[in-house]
Amino acid sequence: MIHPTALVDTSVVVFDDTHVGPFCIVEEGVFLGHNVTLDAHVVLKCGVVLNDNVHVHAGAVLGDVPQIVNQTFDFESGVVVGKDTIIREGVTIHRASSKGRSTQVGKR
């Protein structure tokens, strides 16, 4: 189910058991597994992978540019969140600062 106020890129596959809450933004290049729950105001940037049974609470931002001063990040990298994981409200997880790599969050 996708809330009517959520913005989900048309290329993102959303399974029937996945819930995208109000005012979420899910960009192109995001993968959502089965039974994923996104509470209100979650932002998922390109390159984010949420495996099965991930719950992201309100206001979290995943996959934005790393906060490293005096560097540019004009390359692809991402964030991978393992299955059965809970990301609490207001959390920020930046994408990897190396080309072709991903910030890894283990399962559970």
ChimeraX attribute file (.defattr): number of C-alpha atoms within 10 A of each C-alpha:
attribute: neighborCount
match mode: 1-to-1
recipient: residues
	/A:1	12
	/A:2	17
	/A:3	14
	/A:4	12
	/A:5	14
	/A:6	18
	/A:7	17
	/A:8	21
	/A:9	13
	/A:10	10
	/A:11	11
	/A:12	14
	/A:13	13
	/A:14	19
	/A:15	14
	/A:16	11
	/A:17	12
	/A:18	21
	/A:19	18
	/A:20	25
	/A:21	22
	/A:22	18
	/A:23	19
	/A:24	25
	/A:25	21
	/A:26	24
	/A:27	19
	/A:28	16
	/A:29	15
	/A:30	21
	/A:31	19
	/A:32	20
	/A:33	18
	/A:34	17
	/A:35	19
	/A:36	24
	/A:37	22
	/A:38	26
	/A:39	20
	/A:40	21
	/A:41	21
	/A:42	25
	/A:43	23
	/A:44	26
	/A:45	22
	/A:46	20
	/A:47	23
	/A:48	27
	/A:49	22
	/A:50	26
	/A:51	20
	/A:52	19
	/A:53	21
	/A:54	24
	/A:55	21
	/A:56	25
	/A:57	20
	/A:58	21
	/A:59	19
	/A:60	21
	/A:61	22
	/A:62	28
	/A:63	24
	/A:64	20
	/A:65	17
	/A:66	15
	/A:67	11
	/A:68	9
	/A:69	6
	/A:70	5
	/A:71	9
	/A:72	10
	/A:73	15
	/A:74	8
	/A:75	9
	/A:76	15
	/A:77	22
	/A:78	27
	/A:79	25
	/A:80	23
	/A:81	23
	/A:82	18
	/A:83	20
	/A:84	16
	/A:85	19
	/A:86	16
	/A:87	19
	/A:88	14
	/A:89	16
	/A:90	14
	/A:91	15
	/A:92	15
	/A:93	23
	/A:94	20
	/A:95	26
	/A:96	22
	/A:97	20
	/A:98	14
	/A:99	12
	/A:100	11
	/A:101	14
	/A:102	21
	/A:103	19
	/A:104	15
	/A:105	15
	/A:106	11
	/A:107	15
	/A:108	11
